[in-house]
Amino acid sequence: MSEIENICKNAKKASYELLTLGTNEKNEILLRMAYALEKNADAIILSNALDMKNGKEKGLSEGLLDRLLLTKERIKKIADAMREVALLPDPIGETVSGFVRPNGLEITEKRVPMGVIGVIYEARPNVTADIASLCLKTSNAVVLKGGSDAINSNRSIVDAFRAVISDMGHDPNFVTLIGETERSATEEFMHQDRFVDLLIPRGGAGLIRSVKENSTIPCIETGTGNCHIFVDESADLEKALPIIENAKTQRIGVCNAMESLVVHEKIKDTLLPRLIERLKGYDISYHADEASIGAFKGEGVLPATEDDFSKEYLALELSIKTVSSLEEAIEHINTYSTHHSDAIITEDYENARVFLQKVDSACVYVNASTRFTDGGEFGFGAEVGISTQKLHARGPMGLKALTTTKYTILGNGQVRP
């Protein structure tokens, strides 16, 4: 048996112990794990510094380095998110439905864990803690396969968690990290359907495509984020400008950052010069269509290509499209969006209603930044990922997205005629 197969087998065994833990016991583990994260912050930051050094030498982009970076402030936020998860209602055991058949059978549908959840992700060590806490709260064992860029950070975090679980007398394989970083290890992991019940890829388009095409484990697609904001002709520009600035610049390396701006032709000559002036300190590269390009007076702008409209930049770059109607805006978004998060800025109630109804994305906003697509911001404490598919779970995946249901049937000697 290979090392990866053995890890997954041990996680399966641990998942059965997790089924025996009550909510209070799970919450106590979570709170101690959060404390251990802060207690070991210095050691974790030292490990992270090695990852940051390696990342800079490898030429990682500014956005990816920002995702990778851990500070004491960020570690505290991660620990606080774990504490929030501990405070949330436990979905396990919740009755979804119940009924009695004419023959007297009592049938109840209850929420139960998936069992073992595998997660493949890239250079985001905060994901390690988010996923571990959500899985433990939902009585799922988890096998983590982080990318090589964050391997030292991930090891430090998982070692701290496993020490807590072991010290409390439980199986440390509630949370496991695959330490091998070779591509072959990822490929082997994707074929552990004997022990792993659900696989979630969280990362770039290449990773997600590889998992979809190669995994024998059922998987949930967590999508890349080519997020749009459409500024309608009725928009209040005093709302629009700060929303656009926030969505594009607050954190450039995240999947809910705006990558494409769609503007109604009736306001482009008013909006775009003001936007350029507002964002000039960020040194943004603009990729504008022919109708929009004149507003830039030749400075910092390139003609937009088909690829620009569908690209997740994760950088200080922005595509701009001018449209003549709400319908054209919706068609453009549905064509080029990754169906993650898209927004309209409008003062027209009917336009807002139509946009909400027709834009086919996991999260659709009116007059707010796309940066709110986040498990913490939605009150979920954290998230495993943001699902852009339509089966089982969609949008930020919190606790309930990590559960399934089973039916319990109580009889009194019934036999089927």
N, C-alpha and C positions, 0 to 999 in steps of 0.2 A: 504494500500500500504506500503510495507516495505521500510526501509531507502535506500537500494541499488536500488530498483526499482524507488524510487523517485529521486535519484541522476541521474539515466540514463534518466528518463523522462525530468528532467530539462535540461540535456545536449542536448537532442533532440530539445527542445524549443530554447535553445541558438544557436544551429546550424543554425536555420533559420535567426537569426539576423546576424550571421557571413556572410551569403550569400549577405547581403546588403553592406558590407564593401569593399571599394576599396583597391588597393594595398598600397597606401600611408598611409591610416588609419591603416592597419595591420602592416606595417613596423614601424609606430610610437609606436604602442603597444609593439612590439618586442623590440625596442630600450629602451623603458622605463622599460620593464621587465628585460633586461640585466643590466641596471643601478641599479635596485632594488636588484638584486642578489648580486652585489658588495657592495652596501650600507648596506645590511643586513648580510654581510659575518660573522661578529662576532657572531651574534645570530645563524646563520646557523651552524657555526663551534661548538658552544656550544651544539646544538642539536645532531650534528654528533658525538661529544665526548661521549655522552650518548649511542648512537648506538654502537660505537667502544667498550666501556666498556662492554656493554651487549654481544657483539659478542665475545670478548675475554673470558668472563665467560662461554659462550656457547661452546667454543672450535672451533670457525670458523677457517678455514685454513688460512695460510699466504696469499694465493692468493685471497680468499674472503675478508679478511680484507683490502687488498690493493684496491680492487674494491670499498669497502665501504668508505674508508677514503676521507675526504674533507679537503683541506688546502686553504689558501688564493690564492696560486698560481693556484690550480686546479679550484677554483671558478672563478678566472679571465679567465682561458681558457674556461670554460663553457660559461661565459658571452660573450667572444669574438666569440665563435661559434654561439651564438644567433645573434650577430651583422652580422656575415657572412650570416646567413640565411636571414636576413632583406635585404641584398644587392643582393641576388640572384633574377633572373627573376621569376615573379609570374606565375605559370602555369595555374591558374584558368582563364577560358575564352579563352584559346588558341584554335585556330582552328586546328583540327587534319586533317580534310578533308572537302571538299565541292564540290558539283556537282549539275547540273540541269538535271532533267529527261526529256525525250521527251515530257511528258505531261505538262511541265512547272513548276513542283514542284522544289523548291530550297531547297536542303537538305544539312545541315551543321552538322558535328560532332565536338562538342566542349568539352574541358576538364572541369570537374566539381568536387566538393568535394565528398568524400564518404558520409559525413554527420556527424556521430558520430563514433569515433574510440576508442575502448577500448584496453588498453595495460596492460598485467599482466607481472610483472617482479620481479626480486629478489634484491639482496643487492647492487644496483648501483644507488645512488642518482643522479649522473650526467644524467642518462637516463631520469629522471623526466623533466629536463630542455630541453634536446635534443628533446624529443617527443612533449612537449608543444609548442616549437617554430616551429617545422615542421608542426604540425597540425594547429596552428593558421595561418601560412603563406598560407596554402592550404585551408583555410576557413572551417576546420573541428573542431568541438568540440571534446574534448578528456576526457575520464574517465580513470584515472590512478589507478591501483591496485598494489602498490609496496609490497614487502615482509616485514615481521615483523622486519627483521634485520635492515632495513633502515627507519622505520616508522617515527622516530622523525626528521630525516633529510628531508624526503619527505614533512612532514607537514610544516616545516619552509619554504621550497622552494615554495610550492604551495600557502601558505598563502601570501607570498610576491607577487607572480604573480597575485593572485585574488584581492589583494588590488590595484594594478596598474590598472587592467581592470575595477574595480568598480569606482575608482577615475576618470577614463576617460569617465565615463557615460555609460559603456557597461555592459552586463550581465556577472558577474564573473563566471558563469557556462560554459564559454568557456573552462575553465580548472578546473577539479574536481578531488579530490583524495578520494578514498574509504578508510576511516580510520580504518575500521574493519580488523583485521589481522587473524581471524580464517579461517580455511579451508572451513567451511560452507559458508562464505562470498564469497570466490572465486568461489565456486560451484554455488551459486545463481547468481553471476555476469555473469557466462558463459551461463546463460539461458535468458539473457535480449535482445533477438533478436527482440523484439518489438520496442526497442529504439536504440540499438547499431547496426551499419551497418557492422563493421569489427572488429575482435578481433585478436590481435597480442601478442603471448606469447614470452617473451624474458628472457631466463634463461637456467637452466640445462635440461638434457634429461627428467627427471621425470616430470617437469612442462610442457614441450612441449607435451609430450605424454598424460598427463592428459587433456590438452586443446583439443588436436586432438580427443580424445576419448569421451569427455563429452560435448563440447560446441555445442549449437544450433545456435550460431552466426558463419557465415563464418569466417575462420581464415587463417592466413598466418604463415607458420612454419618458425621460425628463428632458425637456427640450432646450435647445439653444434659444437665445432671445434676440430676434430681430424685432424689437418693439417700436411701434409707431405712435406718434401723436398727430392727430388731425386738428388743425385750427380752422374752425368753421367761420363763414363770413360774419356770423353774429357774435363771434367771440369777444369777450372783454380782454383786451390786451394787457391790462394790469394784472389779470389772473394768468394769462397765457405765458408771459415772459418769465416769471419766476418758476412756473411749472416746467417749462422747457429747460431752463437752466438746471433745475434740480434733477430732472430725469436724465439729462445728458452728462452732467459734470460731478454730481455728488460722489459717485464711485463709478469709474469707467469700466472696470473689469468684471462687472456682475451681469447676470443674465436679464435683469429687469431694468437695465439702463436703456434709454431711448437711443435707437440707432438711425431712425428715419423720421423726418418731419414732412408732413403733408399739409399744404397750405391752399386755402381757397383763393382763386385768382383775384377776387375782389378786394382782398386785404393784403396781398403779398407785398405790394409797394409800400405799405405802411408798416407791416410787421417785420419784414426781413431786414431793412436798415437798422431798426431799433434792436433787433436780435443780435445782429453782427456787432453793434456797438456794445451791447450788454456782455457779450461773450468774448470780447477781444482779448481779455487778459488770459484766456485759456489756450490760445494758439490752436484753435480748432481748424482742421482741414475739412472744407466743405466740398461735397460732390452734388452739384445742382443740375437739374434738367434745364432744357433750353429756355423755358418760360421763367425760370427763377434766377438764372445766372446773371442777368442784368443788374440785379440789386446789389451785387458784390463789387461792381466797378473793377473787375479783374483781379482783386486781391484775395489770396487764400482760397481760391475756388477752382475746381476742376469739373469738366463735363461729366455728369453721372452716366454710368453704364448700367446695363441690365444686372450685372453682378453687384453693383453698389446697392441697388434697391433690395437685394435679398441677403445682404451681408451683415453678419454680427461682427462689428469692428472690434469691440472691447478696447477701444482707443479713442483719442480725441479726434474722431472723424464722424461726419454726419452727412447722410444723404438727404436731399430735399426734392420734393415733387410738388408741382403746382397742378391743381385740378379745378374743373369748372363747376363741380356739383358734389353734393353729399354722396350720390350714387357712385360717381367716379372714384371718390376717396375710398369708399367701402370696397369697391372692386379691386383697387390697387392694393389695399391692405390685405384682403383675403388672398390675393395672388402672391404677394411677396412676404407676408408675415410668416413667422415660425409658429404662429397660433399660441403665443405665450401671453403677452400683455399688450394691449393697445388702448389708446385713449382718444376722446374727442374733447375739445374745448369749445363750448358753445353756450349761448344764452337762449337757444331755441329749444323748447321742451320737445317738440315733435322730432327734431333732428336728433336729439339725445336718445329718444325712445327708439327710433329706427336704427341708430348706430348700435345700441345695446342689443337689439334683436338680431341684426344681420352680420355683425362682425363675429367670425367663427374662431374665437380665441378662448383660452382657459380663463383669462381675466380681462374684463372690458370696463374701462373707466369713463366717467364724465367729470371733467373739471378737476382732475387730480393727477399727480405724478405716477408713472408706472413703477416707481421705486417702492411702492407699497406692497407689491406682490412678494410676500415673504411670510413664512410661518409665524414668526414673532409678531409682525405687524397685524396679522389676522387673528392674533390671540391664541395661536396653537403652541406657543412656547418656543418651538423650533420647527424645522421641516426636514424630511428626508430628501426632498427634491420638489421640483415644480413640474407636475405631469402635464404634457401637452397632448396626450392621447385621450381617448374617450371611454376606454374600457376600464372598469373598476374604480379608477381615481382620476381626477382632473384638477389642475391648479396646485397650490401649496399642499403637500402631503403631510398632514399631521397624524394624530393618533389613530383615528378611525380608518384612515387609508392603509394602515398596517394590520388591519384585522380582516377576517372573513367571518362567515357564520356557519353554524351547524344546527341541525334539527335534533331535538330530543323528543322521543315519543314514549309516552307512558300508557301502558295497556293493562288489561285485567283479564287476560286469557283470550283476547280476540284472535280469530283466524280469518284469513281472507276467503270468502265463498267462491 
